[in-house]
Amino acid sequence: MIEHIVLGIIQGLTEFLPVSSSGHLVILKDYLQVKETNGVLLEVVLHLGTLLSIFAVFWKDILEIFRGTIISTLKLCSGCRPKEIWAEDQYTRLFMLILIGTIPTGIIALLFEDMFESLFNEPLLAAVAILITGLILWLTKFIGVKNPGGKPLNVLRALVIGAVQGIAIIPGISRSGLTISAASYMGVSRESAVRYSFLLSIPAIVGAVILQARKIDVMHDKNLIPLAAGAGAAFIVGYLALQFLIKIVQRGRLYMFAYYCWGFGFAATISFFLKSFYQ
């Protein structure tokens, strides 16, 4: 249980801070020698904890999306044109952009599911991927948005962000770091980038749980309490970490996390090489 709580704390911190939760979990599970019945079960359960954190932080946006979508559906049924609905209601538009962004994520996840799952057993590759995440974050230092309000999210930008979210399934590549960076590279405002990034993660996390649900029946009852403890820790720490990240992004200092990624990635890479050398 202590191991799961520790991993839950790490998940809560690293899921929202752009340093790759999956990369940290793969590396630290190797060090702690945590043995799961299947490679990604613990990853999925801890993601459920952080999913609740997203609902806790963005509950107002989620309620507005729900309300706006219902109203827009009624308007559509009454004969209103889709183009008018798209232009009038920003939350219906946001909902549609989330669905659009989810499409490339889902395609990538389904096509490369077996490959991604195998990578969860490769801690050295996760360490190298964290170094790459650091580079991506560092490059945001040179981004300048000419338009103070930023460019609006549109279908093309949503597809690009959704595609990089799919790539971020690779352990060590930060989902939040990659999606927020991609949005920033395309000129989207910081506030819109961080909000869209985490709202877009909701269907991705739910999809991951559904894909792995067929494997839950191999669990034993004794595994449920430690997993629940880990998910609870992930929720509490994740809520605090997400609030912190929002402030960092608003100040335009996302690049600062690059230095941590490089330090952790280099340390992990060297340790794995030394470990293999002395074995």
Secondary structure, DSSP 4 states (H G I P E B T S, - for coil): -HHHHHHHHHHHHHHHTTS-HHHHHHHHHHHHT---SSTTHHHHHHHHHHHHHHHHHSHHHHHHHHHHHHHHHHHHHTT--HHHHHHH-HHHHHHHHHHHHHHHHHHHHHHTHHHHHHHTT-HHHHHHHHHHHHHHHHHGGG---SSTT-BPP-HHHHHHHHHHHHHTTSTTS-HHHHHHHHHHHTTB-HHHHHHHHHHHHHHHHHHHHHHHHTTGGG--GGGHHHHHHHHHHHHHHHHHHHHHHHHHHHTT-GGGHHHHHHHHHHHHHHHHHHHHHH-
